[in-house]
């Protein structure tokens, strides 16, 4: 029974200040000297082995915050992070993850979404998206019907490696949504501490009430396979996981669960008694962002569409009459001028491919991708004698690739860059590096 006392299981206090893995430590902008060195070494290793590219003035093949996820997961051991990264890249290529997310059937996506953690539309006190998962909806009949349908019908145009079941590939479309929709959206919001640090995590409320031991047992293989692949290929996307409503036998179930995750993830799982739920959740979430079922003020039930944070709504500029986020897959793309992120709804609907712009949101911080070009201009200008006229300096830097485009810069562009280099305080918003795709 959900109301019975919970048998104690090993778990740290959720209210602690955290260890060396706790956000924002180990994240972009909060690296120690050793971690910064590990990141640079990791890039070098990946570059030498053909898995990372970053030409000066161009967008890197993989963002720093993505690389840091693998380093944190492997405790900053570069070779270990390389192995996991390579395995993930091979797996993504073999299963065409990009094509899967782009072409998955919207209804199939929504059917899968109903069986897994749901984004509430809210963020915790650190700005991390909050997800809710109620296990009781995964009864054996529902799961059996879903798996039968998934295995008999391909939901996307992606070709797979043949070893990853279709039912799990559909699940990973949801992970793609986390990393390509929810996290970039939350990263763009500046009403949080450490606003310049990209959000690469999720906070999860997992409700295991009304679930029998038999039901846990029936779900064991399904959840184990999903957890194992997620841990391997989407490392460090989970932050705190609050387990609520644990029955008296949960210590037995915990014995299974903790073997599915790496030790770092296990350290983030907290089993809360009924008396602890409201207090502990409020340590990490404002009451207005906690569903009413768990002592908060938020109107949100498990199968609901996200109840989007009013502050996010205020930051959004909607397109073509849209007023809410779309059903199905969607992802953010940097605008051409680099000042905003633009949301596109993708996937297939009624057999037709869609790519529709839904809305945009400002990108408050300049991209680091083009910094080398800006630095190159400043260094060139610094080398010019102070008494040389700006026109002469322009001729000396025409060969530089100042913008991120393939076209050569115009004389006007060069003039602006030179002027900015001579008087850095005069740099305008238009002269700042453009933001990149989140």
C-alpha positions in Angstrom: 0.0 0.0 0.0 1.2 3.5 -0.8 0.4 4.8 2.6 2.5 2.1 4.4 5.9 3.1 6.0 8.7 3.0 3.5 11.4 0.5 4.2 14.6 2.5 4.3 16.9 2.2 1.3 20.4 3.6 0.9 20.2 7.1 -0.4 21.7 10.5 0.4 19.7 13.5 1.6 18.1 15.3 -1.3 18.6 18.5 0.5 22.3 18.3 0.6 24.6 20.7 -1.1 25.8 18.0 -3.5 29.2 16.6 -4.4 31.5 17.2 -7.2 28.8 16.2 -9.7 26.2 18.7 -8.5 25.0 21.4 -10.8 26.5 23.8 -11.8 29.8 22.3 -10.8 31.3 20.6 -13.8 29.1 22.5 -16.2 30.1 25.2 -18.7 31.3 28.3 -16.9 31.9 26.4 -13.7 34.9 24.2 -14.5 38.0 23.7 -12.4 41.4 24.1 -14.0 41.6 20.3 -14.1 38.2 19.9 -15.7 39.0 22.6 -18.3 42.1 20.8 -19.2 40.2 17.5 -19.5 37.7 19.3 -21.9 40.5 20.6 -24.1 42.3 17.2 -24.1 38.9 15.5 -24.9 38.5 17.8 -27.9 42.0 17.0 -29.1 41.5 13.3 -28.8 38.2 13.4 -30.6 39.6 15.7 -33.3 42.6 13.4 -33.9 40.2 10.4 -34.2 37.8 12.1 -36.6 34.9 12.7 -34.2 35.2 16.4 -33.6 35.7 19.4 -35.9 36.0 23.1 -35.2 37.5 25.4 -37.7 38.1 29.0 -36.6 35.1 31.1 -37.0 32.8 28.1 -37.6 30.3 26.3 -35.5 31.9 23.2 -33.9 30.5 19.7 -34.7 29.6 19.2 -31.0 29.0 21.9 -28.4 31.1 22.1 -25.3 28.1 21.4 -23.1 27.5 18.1 -24.9 31.1 17.0 -24.5 31.0 17.8 -20.8 28.1 15.4 -20.3 30.3 12.5 -21.4 33.3 13.8 -19.3 31.1 14.1 -16.2 29.6 10.6 -16.7 33.1 9.1 -17.0 34.5 11.1 -14.0 36.7 13.2 -16.3 38.8 10.3 -17.6 39.3 11.3 -21.2 39.8 7.8 -22.7 36.7 6.5 -20.9 34.7 9.5 -22.1 36.0 8.9 -25.6 34.8 5.3 -25.6 31.3 6.2 -24.5 31.2 9.1 -27.0 32.3 6.9 -29.9 29.8 4.2 -29.0 27.1 6.8 -28.9 28.1 8.4 -32.2 28.2 4.9 -33.8 24.8 4.0 -32.4 23.2 7.3 -33.5 24.6 6.8 -37.0 23.5 3.2 -37.2 20.0 4.1 -36.2 19.8 7.5 -38.0 18.6 9.3 -34.9 18.4 12.6 -36.7 16.1 11.2 -39.4 14.1 9.3 -36.8 13.2 12.5 -34.9 12.6 14.4 -38.1 10.3 11.9 -39.7 8.6 10.1 -36.8 4.8 9.9 -37.1 3.3 12.5 -34.8 0.6 10.1 -33.5 3.2 7.4 -32.8 5.3 10.0 -31.0 2.4 11.1 -28.9 1.4 7.5 -28.1 5.0 6.9 -26.9 5.0 10.1 -24.9 2.0 9.0 -22.9 4.0 6.1 -21.5 7.0 8.0 -20.3 8.0 11.1 -18.3 6.0 14.2 -19.2 7.4 17.7 -19.2 5.1 19.7 -16.9 6.0 22.9 -18.7 7.8 24.2 -15.6 11.4 24.5 -14.2 12.9 24.0 -10.8 14.6 26.7 -8.9 17.8 26.3 -10.9 16.0 26.6 -14.3 16.1 22.8 -15.0 12.9 21.4 -16.7 10.7 19.3 -14.4 9.3 16.0 -15.6 6.6 13.8 -14.1 6.3 10.0 -14.5 3.5 8.0 -13.0 4.5 4.3 -13.3 0.9 3.0 -12.7 -0.1 3.8 -16.2 2.4 1.3 -17.6 0.2 -1.8 -16.8 1.1 -5.0 -18.5 -1.8 -4.8 -21.0 -1.0 -1.2 -22.1 2.7 -2.0 -22.5 2.0 -5.3 -24.4 -0.3 -3.5 -26.8 2.2 -0.7 -27.4 5.1 -3.1 -27.9 3.1 -5.2 -30.4 2.1 -2.2 -32.4 5.6 -0.7 -32.3 7.3 -3.9 -33.5 4.8 -4.3 -36.4 5.0 -0.8 -37.7 7.9 1.5 -38.4 7.0 5.0 -37.1 9.7 6.9 -39.0 11.7 6.8 -42.2 15.0 6.1 -40.4 16.8 2.9 -41.1 18.0 1.1 -38.0 20.8 -1.3 -37.0 18.3 -4.1 -36.5 19.4 -4.7 -32.9 17.7 -1.8 -31.2 14.0 -2.6 -30.9 11.5 -0.2 -32.5 9.8 0.4 -29.2 13.0 1.8 -27.7 13.8 3.9 -30.8 10.5 5.6 -30.3 11.5 6.2 -26.7 14.7 7.9 -27.8 12.7 10.3 -29.9 11.6 11.6 -26.5 15.2 11.9 -25.4 15.8 13.9 -28.5 13.0 16.1 -27.5 14.6 16.7 -24.1 18.0 17.7 -25.6 16.7 19.6 -28.6 13.5 21.2 -27.3 13.1 21.4 -23.5 16.8 22.0 -22.5 17.5 24.7 -25.2 14.3 26.4 -24.3 15.2 26.5 -20.6 18.8 27.5 -21.5 17.4 30.6 -23.3 15.7 31.8 -20.1 17.8 34.2 -18.1 15.5 34.5 -15.0 17.8 32.0 -13.1 21.1 31.8 -11.4 24.1 30.9 -13.6 22.1 32.2 -16.6 25.1 31.8 -19.0 25.4 28.1 -18.2 23.4 25.9 -20.7 20.8 23.6 -19.1 21.6 20.0 -20.0 19.7 18.2 -17.2 16.2 17.3 -16.1 14.6 17.0 -12.7 12.2 14.1 -12.4 9.3 13.3 -10.1 8.6 9.6 -10.3 5.4 8.4 -8.7 5.4 4.7 -8.0 2.2 4.6 -5.9 -0.5 2.1 -6.7 2.0 -0.2 -8.3 2.2 -3.8 -7.2 5.2 -6.0 -7.0 3.9 -8.1 -9.8 3.5 -5.0 -12.0 7.1 -4.0 -11.2 8.3 -7.4 -12.1 6.4 -7.4 -15.4 8.0 -4.0 -16.3 11.4 -5.0 -15.2 12.9 -6.1 -18.6 11.2 -3.2 -20.4 12.5 -0.6 -18.0 15.9 -2.2 -17.7 16.5 -2.1 -21.4 15.3 1.5 -21.7 17.4 2.6 -18.7 20.6 0.9 -19.9 20.5 2.4 -23.4 19.6 5.9 -22.0 22.5 5.8 -19.6 24.8 4.7 -22.3 23.8 7.2 -25.0 22.2 10.2 -23.2 24.6 10.5 -20.2 24.2 13.2 -17.6 20.7 14.3 -18.8 19.2 13.4 -15.4 19.6 15.4 -12.3 17.7 14.7 -9.1 15.1 11.9 -9.4 12.5 12.1 -6.6 10.7 8.8 -6.0 7.3 9.3 -4.4 4.7 6.8 -3.1 7.1 4.0 -2.6 5.3 0.8 -1.2 6.7 -1.3 1.6 8.4 -3.7 -0.7 10.3 -1.0 -2.7 13.7 -2.0 -1.2 13.4 -5.1 -3.3 12.6 -3.1 -6.4 15.4 -0.7 -5.5 17.8 -3.6 -5.7 17.0 -4.0 -9.3 16.9 -0.4 -10.3 20.3 0.7 -8.9 22.0 -1.9 -11.1 20.5 -0.3 -14.3 22.3 3.0 -13.7 25.8 4.2 -13.2 26.9 5.2 -9.7 26.6 8.9 -10.4 23.0 8.6 -11.5 22.2 6.4 -8.5 23.5 9.1 -6.2 20.9 11.4 -7.6 17.9 9.2 -6.8 16.0 10.0 -3.6 13.2 8.0 -2.1 10.8 10.3 -0.2 8.4 9.3 2.5 4.9 10.9 2.4 5.9 13.3 5.1 9.0 14.4 3.1 7.4 15.0 -0.3 6.2 18.6 0.1 9.2 19.8 2.1 11.9 18.2 -0.2 10.2 19.2 -3.4 9.9 22.8 -2.3 13.7 22.9 -1.7 14.1 22.5 -5.4 10.9 23.9 -6.9 8.7 26.8 -6.2 5.2 25.7 -5.0 3.6 27.2 -8.2 5.7 24.7 -10.2 4.8 21.6 -8.2 1.7 19.6 -9.3 -1.2 19.8 -6.8 -1.1 16.0 -6.3 2.3 16.5 -4.5 1.5 19.5 -2.4 2.0 22.3 -4.9 -0.2 24.7 -6.8 0.3 23.6 -10.4 -2.7 22.4 -12.3 -1.1 19.4 -14.1 -2.2 15.8 -14.5 0.0 13.1 -16.1 -1.5 13.0 -19.5 -1.9 16.8 -19.8 -0.1 19.0 -22.3 2.6 21.1 -20.6 1.3 23.9 -18.4 3.9 26.3 -19.7 5.6 28.7 -17.3 4.1 32.2 -17.8 7.6 33.6 -17.9 8.5 31.4 -20.8 5.3 32.5 -22.6 6.2 36.1 -22.1 9.6 35.5 -23.8 8.1 33.7 -26.8 7.1 35.4 -30.0 4.5 33.2 -31.7 4.3 32.7 -35.5 1.4 32.2 -37.9 -1.4 32.3 -35.3 0.2 29.7 -33.0 -0.3 30.2 -29.2 1.2 27.0 -27.8 3.9 24.4 -28.4 3.0 21.7 -31.0 2.1 18.1 -30.5 4.8 15.8 -31.8 8.6 16.4 -32.3 10.0 19.9 -32.5 13.4 21.5 -32.2 15.1 24.9 -32.0 17.3 26.3 -34.7 19.4 29.4 -34.5 18.2 32.3 -36.7 20.4 33.5 -39.5 21.3 36.7 -37.5 22.0 34.6 -34.4 19.8 36.7 -32.2 17.0 34.2 -31.7 16.1 30.5 -31.5 13.4 29.5 -33.9 11.2 26.5 -33.1 10.2 24.1 -35.9 7.6 21.4 -35.7 8.8 18.3 -37.6 7.7 14.7 -38.0 5.1 13.3 -40.3 1.4 14.0 -40.0 -1.2 12.2 -42.1 1.7 10.7 -44.1 3.1 14.1 -45.0 6.4 15.6 -43.7 6.0 18.8 -41.8 8.5 21.6 -41.1 6.6 24.5 -39.7 8.0 27.5 -37.8 6.0 27.9 -34.6 7.7 30.6 -32.6 11.0 32.2 -31.6 12.8 33.2 -28.4 15.6 35.7 -27.9 19.1 34.3 -27.4 20.6 36.6 -24.7 24.2 35.6 -25.0 26.6 35.7 -27.9 27.9 32.4 -29.4 31.4 31.3 -28.5 31.7 29.6 -31.9 32.8 32.8 -33.7 35.1 34.1 -31.0 38.3 33.0 -32.8 37.4 35.2 -35.8 36.9 38.2 -33.5 40.1 37.5 -31.8 41.9 37.2 -35.1 40.7 40.7 -36.1 41.8 42.3 -32.9 45.3 40.7 -33.1 45.7 41.9 -36.6 44.7 45.4 -35.7 47.0 45.4 -32.7 49.9 44.6 -34.9 49.3 47.6 -37.0 51.2 50.8 -36.1 49.0 53.2 -34.1 49.6 56.0 -36.6 48.5 53.9 -39.6 45.1 55.0 -40.9 42.2 52.6 -40.5 42.0 52.4 -44.3 45.4 50.8 -44.4 44.5 48.4 -41.7 41.5 47.3 -43.7 43.7 46.3 -46.6 45.8 44.2 -44.3 42.9 42.2 -43.0 40.8 41.6 -46.1 42.0 37.9 -46.2 40.6 37.2 -42.8 37.3 35.3 -42.6 35.5 37.5 -40.2 31.9 36.3 -40.5 30.8 32.7 -40.1 29.4 32.5 -43.7 31.3 31.1 -46.7 31.2 34.5 -48.5 34.2 36.8 -48.1 33.5 39.8 -45.8 32.6 43.1 -47.4 34.8 46.2 -46.9 32.0 47.6 -44.7 32.1 44.5 -42.5 35.9 44.7 -42.2 35.7 48.4 -41.4 33.3 47.7 -38.6 35.4 44.9 -37.2 38.6 47.0 -37.3 36.8 49.9 -35.6 35.5 47.6 -33.0 38.9 46.2 -32.4 40.5 49.7 -32.1 37.7 50.7 -29.7 36.2 47.6 -28.1 33.8 49.5 -26.0 32.0 50.7 -29.1 31.0 47.2 -30.3 27.4 47.1 -31.2 24.9 44.3 -30.9 25.2 43.7 -34.7 28.9 43.3 -34.4 28.8 40.6 -31.7 29.2 37.0 -32.7 26.0 35.3 -33.6 24.5 32.6 -31.4 24.7 29.0 -32.5 22.1 26.2 -32.6 21.4 25.0 -29.1 
